[in-house]
Amino acid sequence: MKQAMKTYAEKLMKRTHKAVMIYQQDLAKKQELPLAQRNMLYGKYLLDINDAL
């Protein structure tokens, strides 16, 4: 049971890390956008990040 929980936690961490990396890459590409639009970009990826969590 302990090993199964560890495996499950590692799987969730990998999924979350992937979602955050996609957000960070997209944000890096769009640095020229105004702050409000960059915040909307965060809102777009927030659902993916929360879903991964």
Backbone torsions as a table, in degrees:
resi	resn	phi	psi	omega
1	MET	NA	-41.8	-179.3
2	LYS	-62.8	-42.5	179.1
3	GLN	-66.3	-37.6	178.9
4	ALA	-64.9	-40.9	178.1
5	MET	-65.7	-39.2	178.8
6	LYS	-64.6	-43.4	178.6
7	THR	-63.1	-42.4	179.2
8	TYR	-64.2	-42.4	179.3
9	ALA	-64.1	-41.2	178.3
10	GLU	-64.0	-39.3	178.3
11	LYS	-63.2	-43.5	178.5
12	LEU	-65.2	-39.8	179.7
13	MET	-64.8	-39.9	178.1
14	LYS	-64.4	-41.5	-179.7
15	ARG	-65.9	-41.7	178.7
16	THR	-66.1	-43.3	179.6
17	HIS	-61.0	-40.5	179.1
18	LYS	-64.0	-43.6	179.7
19	ALA	-63.5	-41.8	179.3
20	VAL	-67.6	-39.5	179.2
21	MET	-63.0	-40.0	177.9
22	ILE	-62.7	-43.2	178.0
23	TYR	-62.0	-46.4	-177.5
24	GLN	-65.1	-37.3	178.2
25	GLN	-66.1	-42.7	179.5
26	ASP	-66.3	-39.2	178.2
27	LEU	-64.3	-39.7	179.4
28	ALA	-64.6	-33.7	179.0
29	LYS	-71.6	-25.0	-172.1
30	LYS	-114.4	38.2	-179.4
31	GLN	-67.5	-21.4	-179.1
32	GLU	-77.0	-10.1	179.4
33	LEU	-70.4	150.5	173.7
34	PRO	-63.0	160.1	-176.0
35	LEU	-56.8	-41.0	-178.4
36	ALA	-61.5	-41.1	-179.7
37	GLN	-72.1	-33.0	175.5
38	ARG	-66.5	-36.1	176.8
39	ASN	-66.3	-36.1	176.6
40	MET	-66.4	-33.6	176.5
41	LEU	-62.4	-41.0	176.3
42	TYR	-60.6	-42.2	178.4
43	GLY	-61.2	-34.6	178.8
44	LYS	-64.6	-42.1	-177.4
45	TYR	-88.7	-12.5	-179.1
46	LEU	-59.4	-38.8	179.0
47	LEU	-63.0	-40.8	178.5
48	ASP	-65.3	-40.9	-179.1
49	ILE	-68.5	-43.5	178.3
50	ASN	-64.7	-37.7	178.5
51	ASP	-64.7	-38.1	178.8
52	ALA	-67.7	-32.2	178.4
53	LEU	-72.0	NA	NA
